[in-house]
Amino acid sequence: MLTLVDSVVRKTQQLMLHKPYLAKCGDRTILPKAHPTCGGPEVWLSNEALHPHGLYGITFDFFINWSSNSPHVSPAIWIKRTLLPPATYQQFSCNLEANVRREFDAAYLDRVLAFAAAFELQLQLVIFRDDFDWQNQKSEILLVDVTGISARSLSLNPAVIHLEAFRQLIKAHSGGSVRLGNKGLGFGTSNLECFLAGTDTLYPGDVDLVLLDEANQPKALLEFKKHSLATPIQAQCLANYYPQPDGRKYNRLAILKEYLSTMLGEDVPLLVLYYPTAPGTTEGVIELLQGHSGSLATKTKVNFTLPQAAAPEAFSDTISLLKDVLYKHAINGTAEAVRIAVPEKLLLKIEEYLKCHNLGNRGVEDGDKRKQQVGLLGELLTHAYLHGNLPDLDKKTDGFDGGFDILFRNHRIDVKTMERKSFVKPEYVNNFYMLQEGHRADLLVFCSYHATANILELCGWIPKQELATRGRFYAAGTKRTRADGSSFCFRQDNYEVQNKELHAITRLRSIAVKV
């Protein structure tokens, strides 16, 4: 019977490299359990399956520098490959560029290079003969620095280094020694990884899948979690593994997520995909996480039907469900509104400006000076968030602004700001008076000013045309009861839009230019 090991080797006999595969440390003929008919997410979420959905996946090993109170992503990312015997590093390096192009799919390499360049990461190939004696610190590894904008324009810098130097490199990227926890390493992707698991230079962990769109922008990070126990798959959740025994693994992913989100300017969600191995099991679980490193928690979970490995057309259903989870996360992104501390100098500047200028000139619902002050604060800081600078108040026109405050990528944006004594929650509402429906704005941004904390929250945004679908209409005179039991009546026809119905404010930065 053909084993997975035989299959992997046989498929790569024409090549010099192959991907390391998971096997038991100490006896690499023993492979981890796998579902007999459904396989796993590496198959369901392959690039062949993702491509029709406009998505792609990459994976790599990455480092976290733990040396400071604020652990951060180190710039090096590694892609590892095993050099098949009897090939030598010298043979592989003799025609390095041609070999790399032959051994790596060009489209895949293009995406990794584009991703690395966009997020200021340095790609390195780690190539090694896994039949070497890793107890010997003089055993050698080939490390190749890869730069370039595509597989057709590569710049490669190879270096053969001893294991001793390789371990020092791991320490440098990790900010010092890194050891495995008490759980130990039962299965590893190579003899090298298994050996390093018993030292103070643990091989860096990987991200199972970075989901990219067609522009090579990250849409999500996925962790694949195999479930081989007898407990129901529906009981699988982060709390079973976090903060113990896998706290460091998930905190690593959270730090990577935060790094990418900051660089991108919008949230990159982190998900865990649980899949069973027991024969007869038919379901898996997709879990969306929330929070930060050290405080991760489950946000939502959905079950999915395991696709059959022999029926690739069923992979599309799993991918569609994954996209639905990501879509719902995006439209509810306002649960984490962007908070901006308000400089006292800006408040004083606004106060001085309004002594000589009146921003209310509609004749109806113009707002008193305090409301104008809060409204202008929201407008100025939203402008700064989108454009990167505060506008010049001396150039601002007095009176009615035509119904929009900011022009961004040819979109006319009206900023609505409410003053509160607390931070917003998903169920808090924003108001839009229908008397403004005919104004020229096409996008609405909603903000909340926490006066006590002196912080402005950019809650989110919607196209004005989505008011009817995302908001709830109340006619003038309708009585509304607040959460504290007090009540009021609307003076004008009005739409209420809950924060959880808004698009995440981070997505506005990357909105397409309006033509």
C-alpha positions in Angstrom: 0.0 0.0 0.0 1.3 3.4 -1.0 1.9 5.5 2.2 1.7 9.3 2.3 5.5 9.4 2.7 6.0 7.3 -0.5 3.4 9.5 -2.3 5.1 12.7 -1.4 8.6 11.4 -2.4 7.3 9.8 -5.6 5.6 13.1 -6.7 8.8 15.0 -6.2 11.3 12.6 -7.7 11.7 14.9 -10.7 12.5 17.8 -8.3 15.2 18.4 -5.8 13.0 19.7 -3.0 9.8 18.7 -1.3 7.6 20.2 1.4 8.3 18.9 4.9 5.4 16.8 6.2 4.1 16.2 9.7 5.3 12.9 11.3 6.1 11.5 14.7 9.3 12.8 16.2 11.6 9.8 16.6 9.8 7.7 14.0 8.9 9.5 10.9 7.1 6.5 9.4 4.2 7.2 11.8 1.9 9.9 10.4 -0.8 11.8 12.3 -4.4 10.7 12.2 -6.4 11.9 9.2 -10.1 11.7 8.3 -10.4 8.6 6.0 -12.7 10.3 3.4 -12.7 14.1 4.0 -9.0 14.9 4.4 -8.3 18.3 5.9 -8.3 22.1 5.2 -5.0 22.0 3.3 -7.0 20.3 0.6 -10.3 22.2 0.9 -8.6 25.6 1.0 -6.0 24.9 -1.7 -5.3 27.7 -4.2 -7.1 25.6 -6.8 -10.2 25.7 -4.7 -9.8 29.3 -3.6 -9.1 30.8 -7.0 -12.7 30.7 -8.3 -13.7 32.8 -5.2 -11.1 35.4 -5.9 -9.0 34.3 -3.0 -5.6 32.8 -2.5 -3.6 31.3 0.3 0.0 31.5 1.5 1.8 30.1 4.5 5.2 30.7 6.1 7.1 30.5 9.4 7.4 33.7 11.3 9.1 35.1 14.4 7.9 37.1 17.4 10.6 39.1 19.3 9.7 38.5 22.9 12.6 40.5 24.4 10.5 43.6 25.4 7.3 44.3 27.3 5.6 44.7 23.9 6.5 41.6 21.8 6.5 42.4 18.1 6.8 40.7 14.7 10.4 40.2 13.5 10.9 41.1 9.8 12.1 37.6 8.7 9.6 35.0 7.3 10.8 31.6 6.3 9.6 29.0 3.8 11.3 25.7 4.4 12.0 22.8 2.0 13.9 19.5 2.4 16.6 18.8 -0.1 16.2 15.3 -1.4 19.2 12.9 -1.2 21.6 12.6 -2.9 21.4 16.2 -4.0 23.9 18.6 -2.4 23.6 22.3 -1.5 26.3 23.0 -4.1 24.4 21.2 -6.8 21.2 23.2 -5.9 23.1 26.5 -5.8 25.0 26.0 -9.1 21.9 27.1 -11.0 20.1 28.7 -8.1 17.7 31.0 -9.9 16.5 28.3 -12.4 16.1 25.8 -9.6 14.1 28.1 -7.4 11.8 28.9 -10.3 11.4 25.2 -11.1 10.8 24.1 -7.5 8.4 26.9 -6.5 5.1 27.7 -8.3 5.7 31.1 -10.0 2.2 32.5 -9.1 2.6 31.4 -5.5 6.0 33.0 -5.3 4.7 36.2 -6.8 2.1 36.5 -4.1 4.5 35.8 -1.3 6.9 38.4 -2.6 4.1 41.0 -3.1 2.9 40.3 0.4 6.4 40.5 1.9 7.1 43.8 0.2 3.8 45.4 1.2 4.3 44.5 4.9 8.1 45.1 5.1 9.0 41.5 5.6 12.1 39.7 4.4 11.5 36.3 2.7 14.1 33.6 3.2 14.2 30.0 1.9 15.4 27.5 4.5 16.7 24.4 2.6 18.2 21.4 4.4 19.0 17.7 4.1 16.9 16.2 6.8 19.0 13.1 6.9 21.9 15.0 8.4 22.9 14.5 12.1 21.4 17.4 13.9 23.2 16.5 17.1 26.3 17.8 15.3 26.4 21.6 15.5 28.5 21.6 12.3 25.7 20.1 10.2 24.8 22.6 7.4 21.7 24.4 6.2 21.2 26.5 3.1 19.6 29.9 3.7 18.6 31.9 0.7 17.5 35.6 0.9 14.9 36.3 -1.7 14.0 39.7 -3.0 12.2 41.0 -6.1 8.8 42.0 -7.2 8.0 38.6 -8.9 9.3 35.2 -9.7 10.6 36.6 -13.1 12.8 39.2 -11.5 14.4 37.5 -8.5 17.4 38.5 -6.5 18.8 35.5 -4.6 21.6 35.6 -2.0 22.5 32.0 -0.8 24.6 31.1 2.3 25.5 27.7 3.7 25.6 28.0 7.5 26.3 25.6 10.3 23.5 24.5 12.7 25.2 26.5 15.4 24.9 29.8 13.4 21.3 28.8 12.4 20.4 28.5 16.1 21.9 31.9 16.8 19.8 33.4 14.0 16.7 31.9 15.7 17.7 33.6 19.0 18.3 36.9 17.2 14.9 36.9 15.5 13.2 35.7 18.8 14.8 38.2 21.1 16.6 35.5 23.0 16.1 31.9 24.0 12.8 30.2 23.2 11.8 26.9 24.7 8.9 24.5 24.1 6.4 24.2 27.0 5.8 21.1 29.1 3.4 19.8 26.4 6.4 18.8 24.2 6.5 18.1 20.5 5.0 14.8 19.5 4.8 15.4 15.8 7.1 17.7 13.7 7.6 18.6 10.1 11.2 17.4 10.0 14.0 15.8 12.1 15.5 19.3 12.3 12.3 20.8 13.9 12.1 17.8 16.3 15.7 18.3 17.4 15.3 22.0 18.0 12.2 21.4 20.1 14.5 20.0 22.8 16.8 23.1 22.8 16.5 26.7 23.7 16.2 27.6 20.0 12.7 26.4 19.1 12.0 26.4 15.4 9.6 29.3 14.6 5.9 28.4 14.3 3.9 29.0 11.1 0.7 30.6 10.1 -1.4 27.8 8.5 -3.0 30.1 6.0 -3.0 33.8 5.2 -6.0 34.3 3.0 -5.3 36.9 0.3 -7.6 38.7 -2.1 -6.7 39.3 -5.8 -4.7 42.4 -4.8 -2.6 40.3 -2.4 -4.2 42.0 0.6 -4.8 39.8 3.7 -8.4 39.0 4.4 -7.9 36.6 7.3 -5.4 34.5 9.2 -6.5 30.8 9.7 -5.2 28.3 12.3 -6.0 24.7 11.5 -6.8 22.7 14.6 -7.1 18.9 14.2 -9.5 17.1 16.6 -8.6 13.5 17.2 -10.3 12.9 20.6 -13.6 11.3 21.3 -15.3 14.5 22.4 -17.8 16.1 20.0 -16.4 18.5 17.5 -19.1 21.0 18.5 -17.4 21.4 21.9 -14.2 22.6 20.3 -13.3 26.2 21.1 -10.4 28.4 22.0 -11.0 28.1 25.8 -10.0 24.4 25.5 -6.5 25.5 24.6 -6.1 29.1 25.7 -4.5 30.5 27.8 -3.2 26.9 28.6 -1.6 24.9 27.2 -1.3 26.7 23.8 -1.2 30.3 25.0 2.1 31.2 23.2 0.9 29.8 19.9 -2.3 31.9 19.8 -0.6 35.0 21.2 1.9 34.7 18.3 -0.9 34.7 15.8 -2.6 37.6 17.6 0.6 39.7 17.4 0.9 38.9 13.7 -2.8 39.8 13.2 -2.3 43.1 15.0 0.9 43.9 12.9 -0.9 43.2 9.6 -4.0 45.1 10.7 -2.0 48.2 11.7 0.0 48.1 8.4 -3.1 47.6 6.3 -5.3 50.1 8.1 -8.2 47.7 8.6 -8.8 44.7 10.8 -7.5 41.3 9.6 -9.6 38.7 11.4 -8.2 35.6 13.1 -10.1 32.3 12.8 -9.6 28.8 13.9 -10.9 25.9 11.8 -11.5 22.7 13.8 -11.7 19.5 11.9 -12.1 15.9 13.1 -10.2 12.7 12.2 -12.6 10.0 13.5 -14.4 7.9 10.8 -18.0 8.8 10.5 -17.7 12.4 11.7 -19.4 14.8 9.3 -18.9 18.3 10.8 -16.2 20.9 11.5 -16.2 24.2 13.3 -15.1 27.7 12.2 -14.4 30.0 15.1 -13.8 33.7 14.8 -11.6 35.2 17.6 -11.6 38.6 19.1 -9.3 40.5 21.5 -5.6 41.0 21.6 -2.5 39.0 22.6 -3.0 37.9 26.1 -6.8 38.4 26.1 -8.1 36.4 23.1 -11.7 35.0 23.2 -14.3 33.5 21.0 -16.5 36.0 19.1 -18.6 33.5 17.2 -18.7 29.9 16.0 -20.4 28.2 13.1 -20.5 24.5 12.2 -19.9 23.3 8.6 -20.3 20.0 6.8 -17.1 18.3 6.0 -16.5 18.1 2.3 -15.5 14.8 0.8 -11.9 14.8 -0.5 -13.1 12.9 -3.6 -15.7 15.6 -4.4 -13.7 18.9 -5.0 -16.9 20.7 -6.0 -18.0 20.5 -2.4 -15.0 22.6 -1.3 -16.8 25.6 -2.6 -19.5 25.3 0.0 -16.9 25.4 2.8 -15.2 28.4 1.2 -18.6 30.2 0.8 -19.3 29.7 4.5 -15.9 31.0 5.4 -16.5 34.1 3.2 -19.9 34.6 4.9 -18.2 34.6 8.3 -15.7 37.2 7.1 -18.4 39.3 5.6 -20.4 39.4 8.8 -17.3 40.2 10.7 -16.6 43.1 8.3 -20.1 44.7 8.6 -20.0 44.3 12.3 -16.5 45.7 12.6 -17.7 48.7 14.6 -17.6 46.6 17.8 -14.0 47.9 17.8 -14.4 51.5 16.9 -11.3 53.5 16.3 -10.6 55.7 19.3 -8.7 59.0 19.0 -7.6 61.0 22.0 -8.7 64.6 21.5 -5.9 67.2 21.9 -6.8 70.1 24.2 -5.3 72.5 21.7 -7.8 71.3 19.1 -10.7 71.9 21.4 -9.5 75.4 22.1 -9.0 76.1 18.4 -12.5 74.9 17.7 -13.9 77.1 20.5 -12.1 80.1 19.2 -13.2 79.4 15.6 -16.9 79.2 16.6 -16.7 82.5 18.4 -16.6 84.1 15.0 -18.2 81.6 12.7 -21.6 79.9 12.6 -21.8 76.5 11.0 -25.6 76.3 11.1 -27.4 77.8 8.2 -30.0 75.3 7.2 -32.7 77.0 9.1 -33.9 73.7 10.7 -32.0 71.5 13.3 -28.9 73.7 13.0 -27.7 72.8 16.5 -26.4 75.1 19.2 -22.8 76.1 19.7 -22.0 73.0 21.8 -23.5 70.7 19.1 -21.6 72.6 16.5 -18.4 72.2 18.5 -18.9 68.4 18.8 -19.8 68.2 15.2 -16.8 70.1 14.0 -14.5 67.9 16.2 -15.9 64.8 14.6 -15.4 66.3 11.1 -11.8 67.4 11.7 -10.6 64.1 13.3 -12.4 62.1 10.6 -10.6 64.2 8.0 -7.3 63.6 9.8 -8.0 59.8 9.9 -8.7 59.6 6.2 -6.3 62.2 4.7 -3.6 62.1 7.4 -3.8 65.8 8.3 -6.2 68.3 9.9 -7.8 70.7 7.5 -7.2 74.4 7.7 -10.1 76.0 9.6 -9.3 79.4 8.1 -10.3 78.0 4.7 -13.6 76.6 5.9 -16.7 78.3 4.5 -19.2 79.7 6.9 -22.8 78.5 7.0 -24.3 75.5 5.4 -21.8 73.2 3.8 -24.0 71.7 1.2 -24.6 68.5 3.1 -21.1 67.1 3.1 -18.0 67.7 5.2 -15.2 65.8 3.5 -14.3 64.8 0.0 -12.3 61.5 -0.1 -11.6 59.6 -3.2 -14.4 61.6 -4.9 -16.9 60.4 -2.3 -18.8 63.2 -0.5 -18.9 62.3 3.2 -21.2 63.8 5.8 -19.9 63.2 9.4 -22.4 62.8 12.2 -21.1 63.1 15.8 -23.1 62.5 19.0 -21.8 63.4 22.5 -22.0 60.7 25.1 -20.8 60.0 28.6 -19.6 56.5 27.7 -17.9 54.5 25.0 -20.2 53.0 22.3 -21.5 49.5 22.2 -22.7 47.5 19.2 -26.4 48.2 20.0 -26.0 52.0 20.4 -27.7 54.0 17.7 -26.8 56.9 15.4 -29.4 59.3 14.0 -30.0 60.7 10.6 -32.7 63.3 10.0 -34.6 62.7 6.7 -34.6 66.5 6.0 -31.0 65.9 5.0 -31.7 63.1 2.6 -31.6 65.4 -0.5 -28.1 66.8 0.4 -25.1 66.0 -1.7 -23.4 63.5 0.6 -23.2 59.9 -0.6 -21.5 58.4 2.4 -22.3 58.9 6.1 -19.7 58.5 8.9 -20.9 58.2 12.5 -18.8 59.3 15.4 -19.3 59.4 19.2 -17.5 61.9 21.5 -16.9 60.6 25.0 -16.8 64.0 26.7 -15.6 62.7 30.1 -12.7 60.7 28.7 -12.1 63.3 25.9 -12.0 60.6 23.3 -13.6 60.6 19.8 -14.7 57.2 18.5 -15.0 56.7 14.8 -17.9 54.2 14.9 -18.3 53.3 11.2 -19.9 54.3 8.0 -22.6 53.4 5.4 -23.5 54.6 2.0 -26.5 56.9 2.4 -28.5 54.7 0.0 -28.3 51.9 2.6 -30.2 53.8 5.3 -33.4 52.0 4.5 -31.8 48.5 4.8 -29.4 49.0 7.7 -31.5 51.6 9.7 -34.9 51.8 11.2 -37.3 54.6 10.3 -39.2 56.6 12.9 -41.7 59.3 11.9 -41.7 62.7 13.5 -43.5 62.5 16.9 -42.6 58.9 17.6 -41.8 58.3 21.2 -38.5 56.5 22.0 -37.5 55.1 25.3 -33.8 55.1 26.3 -31.9 52.3 28.1 -32.1 54.3 31.3 -35.9 54.5 31.2 -36.1 58.2 30.0 -38.0 59.0 26.8 -38.2 61.6 24.1 -40.1 62.2 20.8 -38.5 62.7 17.4 -38.9 66.2 16.2 -38.2 65.2 12.6 -38.6 62.0 10.5 -35.5 60.0 11.4 -33.5 56.9 10.7 -31.7 55.1 13.6 -28.7 53.0 12.7 -27.1 50.7 15.2 -23.3 50.6 15.4 -23.4 46.8 14.6 -25.0 47.6 11.3 -22.2 50.0 10.2 -19.2 49.1 8.0 -16.0 49.1 9.9 -14.4 52.5 9.7 -11.0 50.9 8.7 -12.6 49.8 5.4 -13.3 53.3 4.4 -9.6 54.0 3.9 -9.4 51.5 1.1 -12.7 52.4 -0.6 -12.5 52.5 -4.4 -12.3 55.9 -6.1 -15.8 57.1 -7.1 -16.0 57.8 -10.9 
